[in-house]
Amino acid sequence: MDADEPTAPSTAVWYFVAATFLFSGAVFGQTLLDATPWLGVLSFAIGAVVMIIGCVVFARELRAKKR
């Protein structure tokens, strides 16, 4: 890769940031807000799905950089 070539922006990091907020939201809702248990489970499950999608996007970005 040449120093003058622009690099493609990484979008995988935003999936990981979103998953982190969903995970912390699940913990926050269960400990401080005394929310219903299904809300914490739902937030955690959505966070896990977003994390998996982030891993897929990250792998795709790594393959694209190797080409």
Number of C-alpha atoms within 10 A of each C-alpha: 8 5 6 6 7 8 9 9 8 11 12 18 15 13 20 20 15 16 24 17 16 22 20 16 17 23 17 15 16 17 11 8 9 10 14 10 11 11 14 22 15 13 20 21 16 17 24 17 14 20 23 15 16 21 16 13 17 18 13 12 16 12 10 10 11 7 5
